[in-house]
Amino acid sequence: MKKLTIVWSFLDLCLLSAGVLCIVSAILFSQPQHLISALIKTRINFQIIGICLGSTYIFGTLLSLPAILSSVENSKLLMMLNWWLVILASLTLAFGSYVWMFSLQQISEFFEIWSEQSENVQQTIQDKFSCCGYFNGTSAGGLTTQLGFCTDSTFAANQTGCSSKITSAQSPGSDYTLENIFTSIYGFEVIIGLFFLATVCVINERNITVRFKRIDEKRGGGGFV
C-alpha cells in the first residue's frame, strides 16, 4: 500500500504540474511578439483553452488531497475524484482533437486568415520570411501588400509565397506550433489515465483492508491485517 501511495502521489504531482504548465503556456502564447501564434489565435483562443484545462487539472489535485487523507473506510471522495478525472479526460480529448482538426486544414484556413490581415501585418510577415503574397507574389496568389521586401512587383512575382513559411513544420511555423500543442494536450491524457488507474487501485486496496478488518473483528482478533 505504501508503494502504491507513492506512485499515486507522484501522478497527482504530475497532474498539478500539467495544470501549471497549461496556464503558463497560455499566458506566454498570448504575447504579441509571436507572429505566427498571433495568426493562429484569430481562429483558436489558446488562452482560454490553456487556462480552462490548467484550472480543471489544479482543481483535481485539490480534490485529491482530502480524498487520499480520508479514512480507509470512506472512499467516496476517491470515487468523486475518479469521476472528475473522467471529465478531465473528455475535456482534454475534445480540446486536443479541436486543435488537431484545425491543423489538418492549415493551407486553406491560413489563406483566409492572411486575407483578413492588415497591410502592416502582411508586410511584417513578408519582410521577416522574405516571401511575397500567400501562394506566390502575384495578385492572384494573394499579394495585396506591395511594401518593404515586396515593393517591386516584378521582383515580388519571382518570389515564393508565404504559405510555406507560415505553415512550415519547422519553428516558428504553424504546423510545428500546432503539432507541439495537440501532442502535449494528448500527452496529458496519459497522466490522467494513469492517475485514474492508480486511484482505482487505492480504492480497491482500501476495500480489501476494510473487508479483512471486519473479518478480524468478527473473529475477535487483535490484528488480522
C-alpha positions as CSV (number, residue, x, y, z in Angstrom):
1,M,0.0,0.0,0.0
2,K,2.9,2.3,0.8
3,K,4.4,1.9,-2.7
4,L,1.0,2.4,-4.3
5,T,0.5,5.6,-2.3
6,I,3.9,6.9,-3.5
7,V,3.0,6.2,-7.2
8,W,-0.4,7.8,-6.7
9,S,1.2,10.9,-5.1
10,F,3.7,11.2,-8.0
11,L,0.9,11.1,-10.6
12,D,-1.0,13.7,-8.6
13,L,2.0,15.9,-8.7
14,C,2.3,15.3,-12.5
15,L,-1.3,16.4,-12.9
16,L,-0.6,19.6,-10.8
17,S,2.5,20.3,-13.0
18,A,0.4,19.8,-16.2
19,G,-2.1,22.3,-14.8
20,V,0.6,24.9,-14.1
21,L,2.2,24.3,-17.5
22,C,-1.1,24.8,-19.3
23,I,-1.7,28.2,-17.6
24,V,1.9,29.4,-18.0
25,S,1.9,28.3,-21.7
26,A,-1.4,30.1,-22.3
27,I,0.0,33.3,-20.9
28,L,3.2,33.1,-22.9
29,F,1.4,32.1,-26.1
30,S,-0.7,35.3,-25.9
31,Q,2.4,37.5,-26.1
32,P,2.2,39.8,-29.2
33,Q,5.8,39.2,-30.4
34,H,4.9,35.7,-31.6
35,L,3.9,36.4,-35.2
36,I,2.6,33.0,-36.3
37,S,0.9,32.4,-33.0
38,A,-0.9,35.7,-33.4
39,L,-2.3,34.4,-36.7
40,I,-3.4,31.1,-35.1
41,K,-5.1,33.0,-32.3
42,T,-7.6,34.5,-34.8
43,R,-9.1,31.0,-35.0
44,I,-8.2,29.3,-31.8
45,N,-8.1,31.0,-28.4
46,F,-5.3,29.1,-26.7
47,Q,-5.5,31.4,-23.7
48,I,-9.0,30.1,-22.9
49,I,-8.1,26.5,-23.7
50,G,-4.9,26.7,-21.5
51,I,-6.5,28.4,-18.5
52,C,-9.6,26.1,-18.7
53,L,-7.5,22.9,-18.8
54,G,-5.0,24.2,-16.3
55,S,-7.6,25.3,-13.7
56,T,-9.5,22.0,-14.0
57,Y,-6.3,20.0,-13.5
58,I,-5.3,22.0,-10.5
59,F,-8.9,21.6,-9.1
60,G,-8.4,17.9,-9.5
61,T,-5.2,17.9,-7.4
62,L,-7.0,20.0,-4.7
63,L,-9.8,17.5,-4.7
64,S,-7.3,14.6,-4.3
65,L,-5.9,15.9,-1.0
66,P,-9.0,15.4,1.2
67,A,-9.7,12.2,-0.8
68,I,-6.4,10.5,0.0
69,L,-6.4,11.8,3.6
70,S,-9.9,10.5,4.3
71,S,-10.4,7.4,6.5
72,V,-9.8,3.9,5.0
73,E,-13.5,3.1,5.5
74,N,-14.6,6.1,3.4
75,S,-13.7,6.0,-0.3
76,K,-16.5,8.4,-1.6
77,L,-14.1,11.2,-2.2
78,L,-11.7,9.0,-4.2
79,M,-14.7,7.9,-6.3
80,M,-15.6,11.5,-6.8
81,L,-12.0,12.2,-7.9
82,N,-12.2,9.4,-10.5
83,W,-15.4,10.9,-11.9
84,W,-13.7,14.2,-12.1
85,L,-10.8,12.6,-13.9
86,V,-13.2,11.1,-16.4
87,I,-14.5,14.7,-17.1
88,L,-10.9,15.9,-17.4
89,A,-10.1,13.1,-19.9
90,S,-13.1,14.0,-22.0
91,L,-12.3,17.7,-21.9
92,T,-8.7,17.1,-22.8
93,L,-9.6,14.9,-25.7
94,A,-12.1,17.4,-27.0
95,F,-9.6,20.3,-26.9
96,G,-6.7,18.2,-28.3
97,S,-8.9,17.0,-31.2
98,Y,-10.1,20.5,-31.9
99,V,-6.5,21.7,-32.4
100,W,-5.6,18.6,-34.4
101,M,-8.6,19.1,-36.8
102,F,-7.6,22.7,-37.3
103,S,-4.0,21.6,-38.2
104,L,-5.3,19.4,-41.0
105,Q,-6.8,22.4,-42.8
106,Q,-3.9,24.8,-42.4
107,I,-3.4,25.8,-46.0
108,S,-7.0,26.9,-46.6
109,E,-7.5,28.3,-43.1
110,F,-4.4,30.4,-43.3
111,F,-5.3,31.8,-46.7
112,E,-8.5,33.2,-45.2
113,I,-6.5,34.5,-42.2
114,W,-3.9,36.1,-44.5
115,S,-6.7,37.8,-46.4
116,E,-8.1,39.3,-43.2
117,Q,-4.8,40.8,-42.1
118,S,-3.9,44.5,-42.4
119,E,-1.1,45.7,-44.7
120,N,1.1,46.2,-41.7
121,V,0.8,42.6,-40.6
122,Q,1.3,41.2,-44.2
123,Q,4.3,43.4,-44.7
124,T,5.8,42.2,-41.4
125,I,5.4,38.6,-42.4
126,Q,6.8,39.2,-45.9
127,D,9.8,41.1,-44.6
128,K,10.5,38.6,-41.9
129,F,10.4,35.5,-44.1
130,S,11.5,37.1,-47.4
131,C,8.4,36.0,-49.3
132,C,5.6,37.7,-51.2
133,G,1.9,37.1,-51.2
134,Y,0.4,33.9,-49.8
135,F,0.7,31.3,-52.6
136,N,3.0,33.5,-54.8
137,G,4.0,37.1,-55.5
138,T,1.1,37.9,-57.8
139,S,-2.3,39.4,-57.1
140,A,-3.9,36.0,-57.9
141,G,-1.5,34.4,-55.4
142,G,-2.6,36.6,-52.6
143,L,-0.2,39.6,-52.9
144,T,-2.1,42.6,-51.8
145,T,0.7,44.5,-49.9
146,Q,3.5,45.8,-52.1
147,L,5.6,47.3,-49.4
148,G,9.0,46.6,-47.9
149,F,10.5,43.4,-49.3
150,C,7.8,43.2,-52.0
151,T,7.7,46.8,-53.1
152,D,8.8,46.0,-56.7
153,S,6.0,44.0,-58.5
154,T,8.5,42.3,-60.9
155,F,10.7,41.2,-58.1
156,A,7.7,40.1,-56.0
157,A,6.4,37.9,-58.8
158,N,9.6,35.9,-58.8
159,Q,9.5,35.2,-55.0
160,T,7.9,32.3,-53.3
161,G,4.6,32.8,-51.4
162,C,4.5,33.0,-47.6
163,S,2.2,29.9,-47.2
164,S,5.1,27.5,-47.0
165,K,6.8,29.7,-44.3
166,I,3.6,30.3,-42.3
167,T,2.6,26.6,-42.3
168,S,6.1,25.2,-42.0
169,A,6.8,22.1,-39.9
170,Q,9.9,24.0,-38.6
171,S,9.8,26.5,-35.9
172,P,8.1,29.0,-35.8
173,G,5.7,27.6,-38.5
174,S,2.1,26.9,-37.6
175,D,2.4,23.1,-38.3
176,Y,5.3,23.0,-35.8
177,T,3.4,25.0,-33.3
178,L,0.1,23.2,-33.6
179,E,1.7,19.8,-33.6
180,N,3.5,20.6,-30.3
181,I,0.3,21.9,-28.8
182,F,-2.0,19.0,-29.6
183,T,0.7,16.4,-28.9
184,S,1.2,18.0,-25.4
185,I,-2.5,18.0,-24.8
186,Y,-2.9,14.4,-25.8
187,G,0.1,13.6,-23.6
188,F,-1.8,14.9,-20.6
189,E,-4.3,12.1,-21.3
190,V,-1.6,9.6,-20.3
191,I,-1.2,11.3,-16.9
192,I,-5.0,11.4,-16.3
193,G,-5.4,7.8,-17.4
194,L,-2.6,6.5,-15.1
195,F,-3.9,8.7,-12.2
196,F,-7.4,7.2,-12.7
197,L,-6.0,3.6,-12.6
198,A,-3.9,4.4,-9.6
199,T,-6.9,5.8,-7.8
200,V,-8.9,2.6,-8.7
201,C,-6.1,0.6,-7.1
202,V,-6.1,2.7,-4.0
203,I,-9.9,2.3,-3.7
204,N,-9.5,-1.5,-4.2
205,E,-6.7,-1.7,-1.6
206,R,-8.8,0.2,0.9
207,N,-11.8,-2.1,0.3
208,I,-9.6,-5.1,0.9
209,T,-8.3,-3.6,4.1
210,V,-11.8,-2.9,5.4
211,R,-13.0,-6.3,4.5
212,F,-10.2,-8.1,6.3
213,K,-10.7,-5.7,9.3
214,R,-14.3,-6.7,9.5
215,I,-13.5,-10.4,9.3
216,D,-10.9,-9.9,12.0
217,E,-13.4,-8.1,14.2
218,K,-15.9,-10.9,13.8
219,R,-13.3,-13.4,14.8
220,G,-12.4,-11.3,17.8
221,G,-8.8,-11.0,16.7
222,G,-6.4,-8.3,17.6
223,G,-4.8,-7.5,14.3
224,F,-5.6,-9.7,11.3
225,V,-4.1,-7.2,8.9
